[in-house]
Amino acid sequence: MFGSIVENLGKRHALFGVTEEHYPALGAALMWSLDKSLGPSLTPDAREAWRELYEAVQLSMLRDVSEKPRHTPSLK
């Protein structure tokens, strides 16, 4: 169910003009926000888990938005 919600969200974002190139900036902003708000509480393992979650959501949002193959820009 979560996957279909995220895929539909990606389709709606595409209608608003959001492109694949926008996603890395959002991912970087998310990671920066987590670093700033959680500070030392954001362990390396937790940081990696957030990065992996964002990449999975990003891929789901980009799925089926267009016919061209997609890749996941790295957040590292």
N, C-alpha and C positions, 0 to 999 in steps of 0.2 A: 504494500500500500504506500509506504513512504517513497519508494522508487517512482511510482506513477505520479505522486504529488510533485516530486522534484522535477520530473520530466516535463510535466505540464507547466510548472513554474518557468522552466527554461524556454518553452515555446512562447509563453507570454512575454518574457523578457526580450526574446528575439523580435516580437512584434513592436516593442518599444525602441528597437534599434540597438539593443545590447548585442555586442559581438564577442567572439572568442577572445579577442584582444583585451577586453575589459576585465575579464576574470582574474588575471594575475594581480592587477592593482587592488581589487577587492580582497584577494587572499593575503596580499602583503599588509593591507590595512587591518585585516582581522588579526593577523599574527602580531602586528605592532600593538594593537589594542590589548590583546591578551598579555603581552609582555609588560606593558605599562600598568595595566590594572591589577595583574596578579603578582608581578615582581618575582621574587625568589620562589613563590609558591608554584609558579609554572615550571615544573621540573622538565628536564630534557625528554623524559618519556611522555609526559602530558603534552608538551609542545609538539612532539612527533605525532601523537594521536590526533591532535587538532589539525595538523597539516594533512594527515592522511584522510581525515573526515572531509575537510574542505575539498581536497582533490577528488574524492569520490562523489561529492555533491556536484562539483563542477562538471565532471564527466557525465553524470546523469542529466544535468540541465542542458548540456550540449548535445546529448543523444537525440537523433532524429530531427534536429533543428534544420539541418540541410543535408544534402546528399554527399557533400565532401567529407573525407575522413578527418577525424579529429585527433588532436594530441593534447596532452596535459602539460601546459607550461609549468615549469618547476617553481615552487615557492622558496626553495633553499637559498 
